């Protein structure tokens, strides 16, 4: 079904009701399968998300995230909640991102942030990644969710996850911190937690999605001139050089993120000169115009 169009059919209503019933008082395995079906339906379109939310699925998914269940069940519940609320964690194309504010508000009312944040410290990388992805989706374009994350000190475990050896955890933590850092004071908190150095290291990852998300997070953190200078000077200028090289990437998300970051850094004249001093083969005309994206 196309995004935001079409009628709710009887078949769809039956499917949603079956999913809702499978999320209530059933064995964990049944609940996990139902949560997986929520993810599939939530990504199909706005009508599907609306129908699931109206059926009370958000409350059941929030319960799945509680300590009453094991890490695997919690992870499935968290991912399904996130899928209902937005697709920020799974999409690097701004034009294709969606947010379902009503679902976010319902999830907040049901204590989703309070229930999901402790999962960030689970032993299982799959659970950690699921929790971080869920917080990214929940907090996307929602200041109240970000406030709840601040109250839960979610930033601290998210920054810790940047040091994980698991690529999926890296991607999820970067996405969550990017969604969280849209406010200057929260970006400052992320920086104060010591994230900057590790994010700069992740820019050199061999995984394109990690690189793109690391560059996007650096863009969000670079709201203050002092932070821009830190990024440009990080590792004796190696991060700035790497960002310039990323503009040659064949990956559209990496290239776009690199251009956005360099434009932001180039608002300081000193950084413009540093870019011009790079060897010609590493230059790009994109960074010479100091225009914010």
Secondary structure, 3 states (H helix, E strand, C coil): CCCCCCCCCHHHHHHHHHHHHHCCCCCHHHHHHHHHHHHHHHCCCHHHHHHHHHCCHHHHHHHHCCCCCCHHHHHHHHHHHHHHHECHHHCCCHHHCCECHHHHHHHHHCCHHHHHHHHHHCCCHHHHHHHHHHHHHHHCCCHHHHHHHHHCCHHHHHHHHCCCCCHHHHHHHHHHHHHHCCCHHHHHHHHHCCHHHHHHHHCCCCCHHHHHHHHHHHHHHCCCHHHHHHHHHHHHHHHHHHHHHHCCCCCHHHHHHHHHHHHHHCCCHHHHHHHHCCCHHHCCHHHHCCCCC
